[in-house]
Amino acid sequence: MAKCINIATTVAFVAVVFVVSQLSYVREWAAIPALARYNRSWLREQRPECKALKISSSQPRTIAVVGNGPLSDLQRAQVEMSDIVIRFNKLNNRFCGERMDIWVLRFAEHAPLKYHGLEEVAHCKTEEALGMVNSIWFLDGVGEQRQKAIQAIMERWPILLQRYTAHIAQQRMAALFGQLVGPGNPSSGWQGMMLALECASPQTRIHLFGFNWSQRHWARHDMDAEEAYARALHASGRIFIHDPICGGLRACGNCSVVADFNEDGFICANRTYGIGDIEARATANVTL
């Protein structure tokens, strides 16, 4: 009888150990999604381009991705209020002193020093712009050619040695574009938007300004497809698009978007845009 009791006790003990071990496995498996989320967040923060965001703001609530299209006064004010401001290449619509945390420069064989911007800044001196930024994203360029170009840029503007820089591989962004949009050559603006999406937390609000997606202006890129993709992101609430007040490349017709206001509104190309219309379009769908 005692022997039977011992056997029964042993079996019960083994059963309890087995059940506890299984519960432990259940707890471990239950923890995996949280662990995966942590790992994704950690890996995201380790990417060079994503570190640029953290340098500018440890926990950004808003990111303004500013294309080179026309901006209203109200939109400029909204950009200034953002935690992080990303601008591109020649800074065509940026005035001296306006915010810029990350400057996106794209490789081009015909560009001075092989990267657009820098020697082509529209309104201010390059030194002023470099004094404003925390980080530079160098888009495209490969191998020794890219290294020589960046070295020449660093020698020309030593202040860049004090700035955080990251190289964005053309192959990766082209592959991402092919997967999400279709075949083609992604614009600098699309790449900047996607990098902001990839690097920011889901809670960060990403706002697009100055994106006009005009095919006649940017024939090298499939702007219709890029706009459709951005509009879908806007509809899902992942980004917020602030449309330009007109379809001009950098301004409305031959007019200055900021300077040519009067008591009736904004006059350009013999058409008057009422101040109410301008504010309504500038704040369409969402405000900061």
N, C-alpha and C positions, 0 to 999 in steps of 0.2 A: 504493500500500500504506500509506504513512504517513498519507495522508488518511483511509483507512478506519480506521486505528488511532485517529486523533484523534476521528473520529466515534463509534467504539465507546467510547472513553474518556469522551467528553462524555455519551453516553447512560447509561453506567454511573454517572457522577457524578450526573446528574439523578435516576436511579433511587434512588441512595443517599440523596440529599437528600429525595426524596419519602418513602422509608421512614422516615427519621429524623423527618420532620415528622409522619407519621402516628403514630409512637410517642409523639411529644410530645403529640399530641391525646389518645392513649390515656391518657397520664399525667394530663393535665388532667381528662379525664372521670372517671378513677379517683379523682381528688381531690375531685370534686364532692360525693359523699355526706358526706365529712368536713367539707367547707366548709359544706354545708347544716346539718350538726349544729352546727357552731360558730355559724352565723348564727342558728339557732333558739335556742340557748343565750343568745347575745348579745341577741337581740330580747326573749327572756323576761325577762332581767335589767333591760331598759330600761323595762318596763311599771311604772307607778307602784305598783300593788298588789304587784308582785313585788319591788320595791326594799325594801318593808317587811320582807320576810323577810331580806334581806341585811343590813339595819340591825340586826336582832335577832341574827342569827348568820350569819357569812360562808359556812359550809359545814355547815348543819344535818344531823345524822344522823337525828334524830327530831323530828316535829312532833305535838303533841297538839292535836286539834280538840275542844274541850270544849263539848258541848251543855249545856242547863240541866236535864237529868234527874238522878235520884239517883246519888250517887257513894259508894262505900265508902271506908274509910280507906286500903285498899291502892291503890285507883284514884287517890286523891288523891296518894299518894306517887309513883305512876308518872307522873302529870302533872307533878309537881314535878321529876322527873328528866329531862324532855324538854328538848331544845335550844330549841324555840320552843313557846309556848302561845298558842292562839287561843281567845278567849271571845266571848260574844254578849250584846248588848242589856242586859238588867237584871241579869245576873250572878247569877241566882237561887240557884245552889248554891256560889258562891265565898265563902269566908271571908276576913276581913281578913288581908292579908299573903301570900295564896297567889299563885302565879306567874300572870302575864298579860303577854304581849309585844305582842299585837295585839288590839285591841278592835273588834269588828264592831258597828256601829250602823246600824239600819235606819230609813229614813224612814217616817213615819206621820203623817197629818194630825192625828189625835187625840192624839198623843204630846206631852208637854211639850217645847217647843223643836223640835218636828217630828221628833225622832229618839228612838227607844226607848233606854232606858238613861239615863245622865247623871243626871237628877233622879229616876230610879226605881231606883237601885241597891239591891239587896235587903238587904245586911247591913252595908255600910260606907259611909263618905262618898265622894262622887264624887271629891273631891280625893285621897283615898287610892288609888283605882283609877287615876286619871290619873297619879299619881306612879309607878305600877308599869309602865305601858305605854311602848313605844317608838313605836308606830304606831297609827293609827286607820283602819279601812276604813269609809267612809260608803256604805252600800248605798242605791240608788235615789234618788229626788228628781231633778227636772229644772229646768234653766234658772234664772231669777231667784229662784224660790221656794227652790230648794236653796241658792243662794248666800246669800240673806238668812238662812236658817236656820243655815248654818254660820258666818256672820259673827256672829250673835247668840250662838252657842255659844262662839266664840273670845273674844268680849267678856266673857262670863260667867266663863270659865275661861281666863285668859291663858296658863296653862301649856301649853295646846294649841299655842301658837305655837312652842313648843320641841319639838313632836312631829311626826313625819312623818305626813301625811294623804294618803289616796287616795280618789277617788270611783269607785265601781263602777257602771257604767251599767246601769240596769234592763233596757233593751232587749237588750243583749248577753247577759245572764244568762238572760233569758226565752227568747231564741232558742236558747241552748245547751240549756236544759231541754227545750224542744220537740223538739230534735233527738235528745237522748239518752234522755229519759224519756217525754215525751208532753206534750199540752197541759196547762196549769195554771200555778199561781203558785208558783215555787220558794221554799222556806223559807230563812230566814237560815242555818240549819245546812247545808243542801245547798249553798248558794252558798259558804259558808266552806270546806266540804270540797273543792269543785271549784277554788276559787282556790288552795288549798294544793297540789292535784294539778297545776294548771297551772304554778305558780311554782316548785315544788321540783324538784330533779333526780330522775331515776328511781331513784337510789340511796337517796334519803331515805325513811325509814319513817314513814308517816302513820298515826296512831292516833286512833280516834274513841272518846270517852268521853261518857257522859251523853246519848246519843241514844236516846229511847224510842219515837219514831215513832208515838205514840198518836193515832189519828184523832179520838178524842173530845176530845182536848186541843187539837188544831190543825186545826179544821175548814176553815180557809181554804186548806189545802195538801193535796195528794194524798200523804199520808204512806205509804200502802201502796206506791205506785209509787216514792217516794223510798227506802224501805227496801229494796225489791227491787233497785234499782240499786246501793245501797251494799253489799248482800249479794253481788251479783255481783262488785263490785270486791274485796271481801274474799276471795271464792273464788279470784280470779285472783292474789291476793297483792299487789295494788296498795295496799290499805289494810288496817288491822287493827282490827276492831270489838271493843271491850270492853263487853259488855252491862251495863245497869244491873241491880242485884240485885232490882228489883221494877218494876212497871209504873206507879208513881206519877208525877205530873207533875214534881215537884221533890224529893219525898221519898216514903217508903213509908207510905201512909195519912196519918195525922196525926202520924207520928213523925219524929224527926230521924235521918237515916241514920247520923250520926256518934255522937250522944250516947247512944242507947238500947241500948247493949250491956250484957250481963251475962255471968255465967260460962257460961250455956247458949248464948249467941249473941245474935242481934238479934231483939227482940220488936216486932212491929208488927201492928195489926189482929187481935189474938188469935192470931197465927201466929208461931211461932218459926223463924227462919232460923239454922241451925247455922253456926258460924264457919267450919267446913270448907266448907260449901256456898257461903258468901259468897266465900271466897277462890277456890274453884274457878270460880265464875261470873265473878269479877273478872278472872281470868287466863285465861279461856277462849281457846283456840287459840294465843295468843301473849303473851309478856311483852316488856317493853322491853329 
